[in-house]
Amino acid sequence: MKRRRHTPEQAVRKVREGERMLNAGSDLAEVLRALEITESTWNRWRNQYGGMKANDARRLKELEAENARLKKLLAEAELDKAMLKDLAEGKW
């Protein structure tokens, strides 16, 4: 299979489509072949996006990106604070 990246919206759509196909009586191997994904991808997406709507998945990715940005800012601020403390104590 050709390797490609899927957006969260595409993943949610494929999970929904796969669930519909499984409920209609299709075999898991057939579903995976039709969706062009591996079984490990299917299981990961079902755990991560199961029951979500496309908007929810997009918002989740946005919040994760914002959280990473804020963690980076906090780490930089703590580093600056530690450097100023060391300079004030004369430990350089």
N, C-alpha and C positions, 0 to 999 in steps of 0.2 A: 504494500500500500504506500502511496505517496504521503509523505509527512507534511502536515499543514497545521497552522494555528487556527483555532476557532474562537470567535468572540463569545462572551458569556451568553448573549442572546441566541446565537447559533446552537450552543450546547444545550440550552434549555429547550429549544425547539426540537432538537434531535432526541433528547430524552423523552419528551412528550410523544413524539412520533414513534419511538421505539416501544414505549409502554402501550400505545394504541395497537401496534402490530403484535405485541406479545399477548395482549388481551383478545385479539382476533384469532389466536391459535397458532401464530407463527413460531418457529423454532428460534432460539436465541442466536444461533449461528447465521440464520437467514437474515435476522434483524440487523446484526452487526455488519454483514456483507452489504445490505441495502444502505445502511447509514455510513458505510466506509470508515468504520472505527474499530479499534481493537477491544477485546473484552476488558482489559485493564482500564482503558479510557471510559468504557461504559460504566464500570463499577465506580470509578472515581467521580464521574459526572452525576451518577445517581445519588451518591452520598453527599456531594456538594450542592447540586442544583435540584434535587428531588423535591417536587412540590412548589418550586418557585415559579414565578412568572418572569418574563424577559426583563421587565422594568426592575424587579427586585434584584435580579442578577447584576444588572448594570449598576444599580445603586450600591450593591455589595462591593463591587470592584472599585468604585469611586471612593467609598469609605476606607477600604484597605489601602489605597494609594495615599489618601489624606493622612491616615494613621501612620504610615511609614514616613511621610514628610515631617509630621509633628514629632515623631520619635527622634529623627535626625536632628531637628532644631533643638530639642531638649538635650541631646547628647552634646551638641556643640556648645550650648549655654553652660552646661555643667563643666565642660573642659575649660572654657574661658574663666569660669568662677574658680576652679582649682588652680589655674595658672596665676590669677591675680592674688590668690591667697598665699601661694608659694613666694611670689614677689614681695608681698607685704611682710612676710616672715624672714625674708633675706636668704632663702634656700637656693639661690641660683649660683 
